[in-house]
Amino acid sequence: MLFFFENERKKKAARTAKTEHVGTPAVGGPFCLIDHDGRPVTDQNWKDQYKLIYFGFTNCPDICPAELARMTNALTLLGMNVKD
């Protein structure tokens, strides 16, 4: 029994110690997305304006309200007019 648990502990340690890197995320730059009405939207739609693109959660009773508050605070700090 001791051998089994020691072996499982070593396997778990090996799995958690293994970190895989697949590159650097492409953050910023040109983009093309589809809005909630099905129309294409690109970075050129908001040229020379601040952009905040948020990909929400499918079920978020706890997370979304906190994230929306963070976005509101960020926009307020930037001097943007935030509607309730």
N, C-alpha and C positions, 0 to 999 in steps of 0.2 A: 504494500500500500504506500509506503514511504517513497519507493522508487517511482510509482505512478505519479504522485503529486509533485515530486521534484522534477520529473520529466515535463509535466504540464506547465509548471512554473517557468521552466527554461524556454519552452515553446512560446509561451505568452510574452516573456521578456524579449525574445528574438523578434516577434511580430511587432511589438510596440516600439522597439528600438529602430526598426527599419523604416526610414523616411525616404519617400520617393519624390523627387523633383522632376517636373515635366516641362519647366520653362517659366518665363515671366509673363504674367497676364498682360494683355493688351488693354490698358486703361487709357482712355482719352482718344482723341483723334476722330476721324470721320466715322459716321455710323448711318445706318438706314434701318428704321424700325416701323412697325405698323401700329397706329394709334387705336383707341377703343372703338372708333368708327370704321376701321378697316382701311384707312388712308395711310399711304407711306409718309413717314416723317424722317427728315435727315438733319444732320448737324447744321445745314445751311438755313433751316427754318428759324433758327435762333442765333444767327451770326451776330457776334459782338454782344451777346447777352449771356447771363449766367444760365447754366443748365443743371438741373438736378433730376437725374433719371433713377427711378426707384423700382426695383423688381420686388413686388410684395410676396406675401405668403398666401397659400390657398386656404388655410385655416389659422387665424391669428387672434384669438381672444386676448392673449397676453402680450404678444410681441408687437403687433401693429400699432396700438395706441402709443406705446413708448417710442417706437420709431417715428411715428408722425410728429410727436412732440419734439424729438431731436431735429427733424427736418424744419419744423417751424422755428425753433431756436436758431438754427443755422441761417435761415432766410432772414430772420429778424436782425441778426448780427450783421448781415450783409446790407441791411437797409432796405430790404424788399418789403413791399406792402403785402402782408399776409392776412387773408380774409379768414374769418371764423367758419 
